[in-house]
Amino acid sequence: MLFRYFRSDDVFVRALRAAVASHRPAALHALLASHGDRAFAKALSDLSGRVIADALSMLPASNRAGVLNRLSLAARNRLRENEGSHARDSLYARSAASGSPLFLLW
């Protein structure tokens, strides 16, 4: 392709994925602060349940709740499926306590 351009949404999603992959909570918080709950949730909605869970786990509880409320139904279902696939793992089950972002969905 001779000319390629990136929509700002594409750049935002790439930055979000990079922050999750490199486990950088400060970068995630900065992205959330600069784009808001709605755009952040929209960007997360296209990702896997595992990536959504990772991203939410790195946010403060107050921000986590705002993003969770704006996630699409399909994204919430992927998040629940992700929790179900890891529920057998006792380490994960202990981390899914009342402070977990996944707990807020139930």
N, C-alpha and C positions, 0 to 999 in steps of 0.2 A: 504494500500500500504506500503510495507516494506521500500522501498527506494524512497524517493521523492526528486527531485531536482528542483530548480527554474532557469529558464533561466534568464539572466540579463535583458531581455526585460520585463519579468513578474515583476521583482523587481522594475524596473523603472516605469511601469504603476501603480503598487501599491503605490509607493511613490508619484507619481503625483496625483493619486486619493485622497490619504490621505491629501496632501497639499491643494487641492481644498476643500475637505470636512471640513477641520479645518480652512479654510480661512487664509492661510499663504502665502502671496505674496512673501515674501523673500525666502521661500523654493522653490516656483515655479520658481522664477528668478534664483536661484542657480541650479535647475535641468536643466533649459534651457541653462544656461551658461556652464554646464558640458557636456551636450549631444548634443547641437546644435539644430538649427531650424528643420532640417529634422527629427531627431529622436523624438523630442518633438511633431511635427505635426503628425507623424506616431502613436505615443502613444495616442494622442487625437482623432485620426480618428476612433478608435474603441469604443469611448465613446458616451454617449447620447449628444444631442444638448445642453441640459441645462448645463451639466458638461463642455462641450467645451466653452460655453458662459461664464460660471463662471471663468474658467481658463484664458481665453483671457482677461476678464475684470480686472484681477489682474496683468497683465503684462504692462510694459511701452509701449507707443504707437509705438515706433520704433521696439521693439521686437514683438509686436502684429501683425504688418503688415508682418513681415518675416514669422511668423508661419502661418498666414492666407493664404499666397501665396503657402504654401506647404501642406495644408490640402487636403485630397482626395475629390473628387467630392461628394461622398456620405456624408462625414462629413459636407461639406458646405451646402448640402441640409438639413441635420438634423438641422444645425444651423439656416437656414432660416425658417424651420418649427417651431422651438422653438420661434423665433422672432414673427412669425405669431400668435402663440397661446397666446402670451403675449401682442400682440399689442392692445388688447381691454382694457388692464389695463393702466389707465392714468399715473400711477407712472412709469411703465416700459416704456411707450411711451416717457415720458420726458427724461428718461435715455438713450434712443436710439438716442441721438442727434449726431451731426457730430463727436464727440470724441469717440463714441462707436465703439467697434470692429465689430459690426454687420453693421454699416453704411458703412464700407469699402467694404463689399460684394456687395453693390448695385451700 
